[in-house]
Structure formats: structure tokens, C-alpha cells
């Protein structure tokens, strides 16, 4: 996912990019160090709220282009994620759109693959464990730790 | 307040002069009234019903609910009779009175702007004014509203501009916060592309113009005209 986001920097004017899940939680980012992780929970919540307002009152958005003085934020939404790209206003917009088309395709594939991997059983550990006295649900060998919506210790 | 009040067995009769119907509604709501106000103007009459300080029903001619309320608020003058103990047969309005009054204030501003543009007396159903900004006459524009940063509506095209204004007023605030988080200041434009519609919001000179239109709407061209 980092590679996909990094590839967006091939377009001159791209400052950085990040991916949020549909609930607004940060999934991945490729942003300059000045943009610390702490800003993203609020940012994500607000972006999701914007989507909800637009959906209720006007239109469900697929693309959102925010033009600030000197810089733009280009947001593209799929059912799986929100891809946001911070760019200088001098960016070649058609090139940026094309690059985000490719990035969205790759991100969708990567995100679609993730739940399957996370849900995959851990046969060796389960087989090694003693048989339970009563039928219970099959559990992972050890508690899963989540970070930015992803399982990190498997 | 210049309204004339005469005691009557049922309450007070009054002539609305120097006080708007909107003022009267706010007074009834703040007083947590449970009663009706009958409003008369040019041989027409309507009623607004309050229960516990909330507007629960309005009726005029064949209109009921919020359309009736906004129709009554279009009347620039008239008389009122407060009818204590009168309750509606049905509740047709469920929005909080603050929200309704806000929306009504926008209607009132719109009306004032229309009056300023045309010196002729207000008719109950004024003909729609062409938008002052030619860009909003684009055939692909379905609904548009121009308002100030403090929420005063300047111009509107299409249905329910109050809702469009409220939506974009909120969206603009959220996006400014997002911009600040990212070190981007001075939000100028918002381009929204959806499956069924496109929307545009242009911020310039302390005014916000929000437009919703068909997918054929050319957002960059429209933004240039509105900037």
C-alpha cells in the first residue's frame, strides 16, 4: 500500500497521500513527516461527516476536489476506502486523476485481499492445542492486535 | 412594537405593524405557548398552531405543514388573532422551532431581496425572479444558493435552498478544519462529483455560492464564472 501511495509522487506537485477506511480511520499514509498521525483521526471523522452531509442533501460523492489557496486536496471514494492526495495547485490535474485511477485499483485489490488473510485459520496452532472439553468456537492462537484497522501480529 | 392589541374574550386581536409574523412566532415559542394564531391578509386566512412552544401545525387554503407556514410568512402585512385553547386535528410539523425560524428567516430575506428588486406590492405567490448571477441560469443547474458567511441568503434557485445552504455552510466549516490540519488555508472552491449529480461551492468576498446540478455540469467553467 505504501508503494502505491509513493507512486503518486511521480506526478510533480504531489505533496503526499493517505488512505482512510469508510469509517474515517487511517489505513496508510505517505505524507511528509510534518503531518503527524495525531491529525488523522479528527481529519477522518470530518471527512466522513462531509460525505454524509453531501449524501443526505445533495449527492453521494465519488470525487471531491478542495481548492485551497496554493494547495488542493483531491479525495476519491470507493466502497472500501477514501484516497486523499494533497497537491500543489500547479499539479497537472488530468495526470493526477489518471494516477489516482491506477492507485485506487491497486488499493482496492490490496484491501479486498486483507480480510481474507486476516480471517485465514491458523491450523498448526489449533491442532497443537489440547482438545477442548466442550465445543467452542475456533479462536486464533493468540490475541490479535489491531493497528489502523489492520491485524499486525500474525 | 407598534402592533395594536385589543382584549377579546378569546385572547387578543392585533394588527401586524412594525412587528413581523416571524417575531410573533418567536414570542409564542419562547413563551412555550399552546394555542393557535390566526393570520389574515387580503381576505385570506391561515393558522399556526403551537404546542408547548413548538410549532406543530400550520394551514392556509389547501396548504398544510411547513409549506403553509412558509406561505403565511410570505405575507408582508396582515392581522392576527390569538386563539387560546385551539388545538390542531393533526400535527404536520415536527422540526424544532429554532430550525424552522432559521429557515423562515431565510425565506424572509429572500422576500426582502425580491421586494427590493421589484417595487410592486407583494403577491401571495410571487413569480420567481431570475437569478442575479447569470451563471446560475445554466440549464444544468438544478438548485443553487448564494449566502453570506453569517448565513444570510442572498439569492436562490430551485427547491429547498435553505437545506442546500445549511448543508454547504456545515461542509465548508468541516473542510476548513481539514485544511487547517493539513496546513492549507483559505478554502476557495469545492468540486463534488457524484453518480447522479455534481455540486460546486465557490467562496469569494465573504459570500458562498453552492450549486447542485446534473452530471453534465461543467464544474471548472462554472467555478470560473462564479469566482
Interface residues (C-beta under 8 A of the other chain):
Chain A: X34 X35 X39 X42 X43 X46 X47 X49 X50 X53 X54 X56 X57 X58 X59 X60 X61 X62 X63 X64 X65 X66 X67 X68 X69 X70 X71 X73 X86
Chain B: X163 X164 X166 X167 X170 X171 X174 X175 X177 X178 X179 X181 X182 X183 X184 X185 X186 X187 X188 X189 X190 X191 X192 X193 X194 X195 X196 X197 X198 X199 X212
